Amino acid sequence: MNAIFDEALIARNREKAIQRFSPGSDFLLSIAAEEFGERLSLTERRFEEAVELFGATGLAAKAALATGKVDHMRRIETTPAFAGSNGPIEPTAFETVPLAPESTNLILAPLSLHLTNDTPGMLIQMRRALKPDGLLLAAIPGSGTLSELREVLLATETELYGGASPRVIPFADIRDIGGLLQRAGFALPVIDEEIYTVRYDHIFALMRDLKAMGMANPLLGRSRRPVSRRFFLRAAELYAERFADPDGRIRASFSVVYLSGWAPHESQQKPLKPGSAKMRLADALDPTRRLDGQD
C-alpha cells in the first residue's frame, strides 16, 4: 500500500487545532454529532459499551450519551489534550484501533477516516472490535468537499508558476465508501450523503477555519515551494470571481457521507437465496396483474 498522507504531520495539525481551539471552528463535527444522535435515537437498541474513535472535541460522544441509549462511553484519541469537558482520553497512535476483538457494542468515527492511509484496514479493525450485532456510525468527507478551493488553487498555481501540485486532499466518492464498508464485512450497510454550503467573507477566513479544523495540507506529495503573498491574493481574486454570491461572500462546499453498518449476527435479516422467490419479477412489475394474483 502506497501512503499518501504524512501521518506525523496529521497528528501535529490535529493537536495544534485542539490546543488553539476557537468556538465555532468545530461546526462540521457539531453537525456530524447531531446526525449521530438522531440516528441512535431511532435505533431500538441499547449499547452497553461504546467508543468514540478520533472524535477530536468529543461532541459525538456527548450526543450519543444524550440519547440515553449508551451506558458507558470511552474516548480514544492521540493525546490527552483532546479531553476537554467531554470525558477522559485513552491515547493511541492515529490510524489504529486499540480495541480487543468483540469488545464493544458501538463505535463512532466522526470525520477522521478521510485522513487514514489504510481506510479499508481501519474499517476491518472496527468491525472486528464490535460484538456481534454491534453498530458502526461514521462520517467521512465526500468527493464534493472543498471543490471550489481545489479549483481556485490549481488555477492560481498554473497561472503563476506554469504547473500545479495538489493542495487539497482527495476525498472519496460515496460509492467507493459504500464498497469499502461491504468489503470490511459489515452487514446491513446504509450510506447517504449530505452537502453543506458555508459562506465566508473571503478565502482567508475559509483557510483559517480549515487550519482550525486540523485540515492543513498533509499530503506526502505536497509542494514544498514557498508560496508568496501574491499567490494568495490572486487565489482570493479568482475565488471571488467564480464562487461569490451577489452580496460578495464566497461559498465553500462540504460533502459528508454518513455510513452505518452492523457486525454480523444470526438474528439479522438475511437476503433471500437465489431461486427462493414465490413470484416472478415480471409478474410483480406487471401493472395489469390483480393484487389477488388472479387474471
Residue pairs with C-beta under 8 A, 6 or more apart in sequence:
1 117
1 118
3 117
3 220
4 117
4 170
4 219
4 220
4 221
5 115
5 116
5 117
5 169
5 218
5 219
5 220
6 218
6 219
6 220
7 94
7 95
7 117
9 218
10 94
10 115
10 214
10 218
11 78
11 94
13 211
13 214
13 215
13 216
13 218
14 56
14 78
14 94
14 214
15 78
15 79
15 81
15 214
16 214
17 25
17 56
17 211
17 212
17 213
17 214
18 56
18 57
18 81
18 82
18 214
19 81
20 212
21 57
21 212
22 212
25 209
25 212
25 213
26 56
26 57
26 59
26 213
27 198
28 111
28 196
28 213
28 254
28 256
29 55
29 56
29 57
29 59
29 60
29 110
29 111
30 59
31 196
31 256
32 59
32 60
32 110
32 111
32 139
32 256
32 258
33 59
33 60
33 62
33 63
33 110
34 63
35 139
35 194
35 256
35 258
36 60
36 63
36 64
36 108
36 110
36 137
36 139
37 63
37 64
37 66
37 67
39 137
39 258
39 260
40 47
40 63
40 64
40 67
40 69
40 70
40 106
40 137
41 67
41 69
43 69
43 135
45 69
45 135
46 69
46 70
46 71
47 69
47 70
47 71
47 105
47 106
47 134
47 135
48 71
48 72
48 105
49 71
49 72
49 74
49 103
49 104
49 105
49 106
49 131
50 61
50 64
50 70
50 71
50 72
50 73
50 74
50 104
50 105
50 106
50 107
50 108
51 73
51 74
51 75
51 76
51 99
51 104
51 106
51 107
51 108
51 129
52 58
52 60
52 61
52 64
52 73
52 74
52 75
52 76
52 108
52 110
53 76
53 97
53 107
53 108
53 109
53 112
53 126
54 76
54 77
54 78
54 94
54 109
54 110
54 112
55 61
55 75
55 77
55 108
55 109
55 110
55 112
56 77
56 82
56 110
56 111
56 112
56 214
57 82
57 84
57 86
58 75
58 82
58 83
58 84
58 85
58 86
58 87
59 86
59 110
60 108
60 110
61 73
61 75
61 86
61 87
61 108
62 86
64 70
64 73
64 106
64 108
65 73
70 106
73 87
74 90
74 104
75 82
75 83
75 86
75 87
75 88
75 89
75 90
76 89
76 90
76 91
76 92
76 98
76 99
77 89
77 90
77 91
77 92
78 91
78 92
78 93
78 94
79 89
79 91
80 88
80 89
80 91
82 89
83 89
90 98
92 98
94 115
94 116
95 116
95 117
95 118
95 122
96 125
97 122
97 125
97 126
97 129
99 125
99 126
99 129
100 129
101 128
101 129
102 128
102 129
102 130
102 131
102 132
102 134
102 263
103 129
103 131
104 129
104 130
104 131
104 134
105 130
105 131
105 134
105 135
106 130
106 134
106 135
106 136
106 137
107 126
107 129
107 130
107 134
107 135
107 136
107 137
107 138
108 137
108 138
109 126
109 136
109 137
109 138
109 139
110 138
110 139
111 139
111 140
111 141
111 256
113 119
113 122
113 123
113 138
113 140
114 140
114 141
114 169
114 171
114 172
115 169
115 218
116 122
119 172
119 180
120 180
120 183
120 184
123 136
123 180
123 181
123 183
123 184
123 186
124 184
124 185
126 136
126 184
127 136
127 184
127 185
127 186
127 261
127 263
130 136
130 262
130 263
131 263
132 263
132 264
132 265
132 266
133 262
133 263
133 265
133 267
133 268
134 262
134 263
135 260
135 261
135 262
135 263
136 186
136 259
136 260
136 261
136 262
136 263
137 258
137 259
137 260
138 258
138 259
138 260
139 256
139 257
139 258
139 259
140 172
140 177
140 256
140 257
140 259
141 171
141 254
141 255
141 256
141 257
142 171
142 172
142 173
142 174
142 177
142 193
142 255
142 256
142 257
143 171
143 172
143 173
143 174
143 255
144 171
144 195
144 253
144 255
145 171
145 253
145 254
145 255
145 256
146 168
146 171
146 210
146 252
146 253
146 254
147 253
148 239
148 242
148 243
148 250
148 251
148 252
148 253
149 168
149 203
149 206
149 239
149 252
150 167
150 168
151 242
152 203
152 235
152 238
152 239
152 242
152 243
153 164
153 167
153 168
153 235
154 164
154 167
155 238
156 231
156 234
156 235
156 238
157 163
157 164
157 165
157 167
157 231
158 164
159 234
160 230
160 231
160 234
161 225
165 221
165 222
165 223
165 225
166 217
166 219
166 221
166 222
167 217
167 222
167 223
168 217
169 215
169 217
169 218
169 219
171 255
172 180
172 257
174 191
174 192
174 193
174 257
177 191
177 257
177 259
178 189
178 191
178 259
181 189
181 191
181 259
181 261
182 189
184 261
185 264
186 261
186 262
186 263
186 264
187 261
187 262
187 263
187 264
187 265
187 268
188 261
188 262
188 268
188 269
189 259
189 260
189 261
190 259
190 260
190 261
191 257
191 258
191 259
192 257
192 258
193 255
193 256
193 257
193 258
194 255
194 256
194 258
195 253
195 254
195 255
195 256
196 253
196 254
196 255
196 256
197 251
197 252
197 253
197 254
198 206
198 251
198 252
198 253
198 254
199 245
199 249
199 250
199 251
199 252
200 206
200 209
200 249
200 250
200 252
201 248
201 249
201 250
202 236
202 239
202 240
202 250
203 232
203 235
203 236
203 239
203 240
203 250
204 232
204 236
206 250
206 252
210 216
239 250
240 248
240 250
243 250
243 251
243 252
244 250
244 251
245 251
262 268
283 289
289 295
